Amino acid sequence: MKNTGDFILLDKSVLKELTLKDISIQLPDLKNIFESKAIVIANWLIEWIDADFKSSKIKENDLLPKKAEFAYHLGVSIGTMQNAFRIIEDKGYVESKQCLGTMVRDRKKPSTTLRKLTSKRDVSINLLKKYILDNKVKVGQKLPSSRFLAALIGSSANTTRLALENLCSVGIIDHQFKASNDSSWILKSNTFTMPRAKSAVSTNVTLVEQVQKDLENYITKNLKVGDRIPAHENLSKELKVSIKTIHDALKSLIKNGVLLALRGRYGTTVIKMPNESAFSPRKETSIFASAQETAFYNYEKTQNHIKEIIAQNYEIGSKLPSIVQLSKELDLSPNTIRKAFNNLAIEGYLRFERGRYGGTFVMDIPETSSHSFKWLAVSPKYVRVY
């Protein structure tokens, strides 16, 4: 375990990973229940953690089995397990962390400051609390349906239901039926407090925004204009977050003009220091098209190439090879083939059918008089100027 000031970084290799065989209590009865499965499973997990924590079979920072393993073992969906894990995390029994897993917490000790993502559910919880206070909902009074509340606070129906489940687990509201999407939510207590304005703002700072600031500091200290940034995988290990989080943070820096993403071996390059308010782009960075533009041309090239294949080898009603087969033949990713197929279907050249005898069928023979390869590695603006 390493302390980096505001956050504690844990090494997964030294943490004990619990297995389903370590569960010392009977499985929960999910048939004859009057609450949602997520709540029943959450109470079962709490019972197991409490029992084995007292006997030292489970210790602080031990990792729970994966949600998918629990879901298969209990015969429920991964979504149900996700909701159950959220409930026990809200109650302080566990704490989740990207790239690590779900760790058991000692509820008698103060919570550690693990680098975490502020979820949409957390924001919805505060908005629901605000709705209760603003509308002076009385104890015992029925709340509107989750769908109505979702539209009111500008959240999805599923996220709102998760927020309602959280308020239920902490004793603020209660529901009469076992299905969490029923409308019979009743206010149980209105003695809760709202976060202060200052802390509310800090609470809504997402992990991506935190990592974006860390990347800005990293660029300022280690790089200069024209330098390439390290690979996503290396940055992920450096900052102890997932590659997806690094990707999203880099997208924000690209949008803000700090970085320029180029396809292939050129990589992502620093074109402006984070603390600069204005900059003059270097000539070499303006020559190349952005990754987004070159990706478009790459898809167009693939579409035109497939048009030529159809025109030369197939007739109307013929069945094309599968996406996987074509990706191997053309040495392209299945995703690129899939996008090309979708665009050709929109243009009316292909039709998709499902089922045993389904596949991708030719609806019309495309014209191939246009140039088949329009892909450019350089910016069209540069071509027009020079």
MOLIN-V581577 format. One record per residue. N is the residue number from 1. PHI is phi in whole degrees, -180 to 180 (none if undefined). Layout:
N_PHI, N_PHI
This chain:
1_none, 2_-127, 3_-100, 4_-113, 5_96, 6_-83, 7_-128, 8_-108, 9_-106, 10_-106, 11_-97, 12_-62, 13_-65, 14_-101, 15_-92, 16_-82, 17_-100, 18_-73, 19_-121, 20_-63, 21_-69, 22_-80, 23_-71, 24_-103, 25_-117, 26_-69, 27_-68, 28_-72, 29_-86, 30_-100, 31_-95, 32_-96, 33_-128, 34_-120, 35_-129, 36_-67, 37_-60, 38_-61, 39_-68, 40_-62, 41_-66, 42_-61, 43_-64, 44_-66, 45_-63, 46_-63, 47_-61, 48_-66, 49_-64, 50_-61, 51_-65, 52_-80, 53_-71, 54_-67, 55_-87, 56_68, 57_-72, 58_-116, 59_-123, 60_-60, 61_78, 62_-65, 63_-92, 64_-70, 65_-58, 66_-67, 67_-61, 68_-63, 69_-67, 70_-61, 71_-60, 72_-67, 73_-67, 74_-95, 75_74, 76_-126, 77_-80, 78_-65, 79_-61, 80_-63, 81_-66, 82_-60, 83_-65, 84_-64, 85_-64, 86_-63, 87_-64, 88_-73, 89_-72, 90_-62, 91_-87, 92_89, 93_-82, 94_-139, 95_-146, 96_-97, 97_-150, 98_-57, 99_71, 100_-117, 101_140, 102_-110, 103_-105, 104_-73, 105_-110, 106_-91, 107_-68, 108_-82, 109_-98, 110_-65, 111_-66, 112_-76, 113_-101, 114_-80, 115_-69, 116_-133, 117_-96, 118_-74, 119_-89, 120_-65, 121_-64, 122_-61, 123_-64, 124_-65, 125_-60, 126_-65, 127_-68, 128_-68, 129_-61, 130_-63, 131_-62, 132_-63, 133_-72, 134_-65, 135_-94, 136_50, 137_-68, 138_-90, 139_-59, 140_93, 141_-80, 142_-82, 143_-87, 144_-63, 145_-66, 146_-63, 147_-68, 148_-65, 149_-65, 150_-62, 151_-66, 152_-71, 153_-96, 154_74, 155_-122, 156_-73, 157_-62, 158_-68, 159_-63, 160_-66, 161_-65, 162_-64, 163_-65, 164_-65, 165_-61, 166_-65, 167_-62, 168_-71, 169_-67, 170_-97, 171_86, 172_-83, 173_-128, 174_-143, 175_-131, 176_-89, 177_-114, 178_-78, 179_-80, 180_-70, 181_-96, 182_-71, 183_-89, 184_-86, 185_-92, 186_-123, 187_-71, 188_-102, 189_-152, 190_-120, 191_-95, 192_-73, 193_-117, 194_-90, 195_-65, 196_-65, 197_-57, 198_-67, 199_-71, 200_-65, 201_-65, 202_-67, 203_-65, 204_-85, 205_-76, 206_-80, 207_-62, 208_-60, 209_-67, 210_-64, 211_-67, 212_-60, 213_-65, 214_-64, 215_-67, 216_-62, 217_-66, 218_-64, 219_-64, 220_-62, 221_-84, 222_-118, 223_-127, 224_-136, 225_-59, 226_102, 227_-79, 228_-86, 229_-83, 230_-62, 231_-65, 232_-54, 233_-63, 234_-67, 235_-66, 236_-61, 237_-70, 238_-66, 239_-100, 240_60, 241_-135, 242_-73, 243_-63, 244_-61, 245_-65, 246_-60, 247_-59, 248_-67, 249_-67, 250_-66, 251_-61, 252_-66, 253_-69, 254_-66, 255_-64, 256_-82, 257_84, 258_-80, 259_-121, 260_-127, 261_-96, 262_-118, 263_-78, 264_73, 265_-73, 266_-74, 267_68, 268_-106, 269_-119, 270_-77, 271_-116, 272_-156, 273_-72, 274_-56, 275_-88, 276_-87, 277_-83, 278_-139, 279_-154, 280_-111, 281_-63, 282_-68, 283_-59, 284_-67, 285_-76, 286_-84, 287_-69, 288_-87, 289_-73, 290_-70, 291_-60, 292_-65, 293_-68, 294_-68, 295_-64, 296_-60, 297_-64, 298_-65, 299_-65, 300_-64, 301_-60, 302_-64, 303_-59, 304_-66, 305_-67, 306_-67, 307_-59, 308_-63, 309_-62, 310_-64, 311_-63, 312_-90, 313_-126, 314_-132, 315_-120, 316_-62, 317_96, 318_-70, 319_-99, 320_-82, 321_-61, 322_-69, 323_-60, 324_-64, 325_-64, 326_-66, 327_-64, 328_-73, 329_-67, 330_-96, 331_56, 332_-128, 333_-72, 334_-57, 335_-66, 336_-65, 337_-63, 338_-62, 339_-66, 340_-64, 341_-59, 342_-62, 343_-66, 344_-68, 345_-68, 346_-63, 347_-76, 348_93, 349_-91, 350_-128, 351_-138, 352_-106, 353_-129, 354_-98, 355_97, 356_-61, 357_-104, 358_-82, 359_151, 360_-110, 361_-118, 362_-79, 363_-101, 364_-155, 365_-89, 366_-76, 367_-78, 368_-123, 369_-73, 370_-72, 371_-63, 372_-83, 373_-129, 374_-101, 375_-65, 376_-126, 377_-92, 378_-108, 379_-69, 380_-58, 381_-64, 382_-67, 383_-63, 384_-67, 385_-75, 386_-104
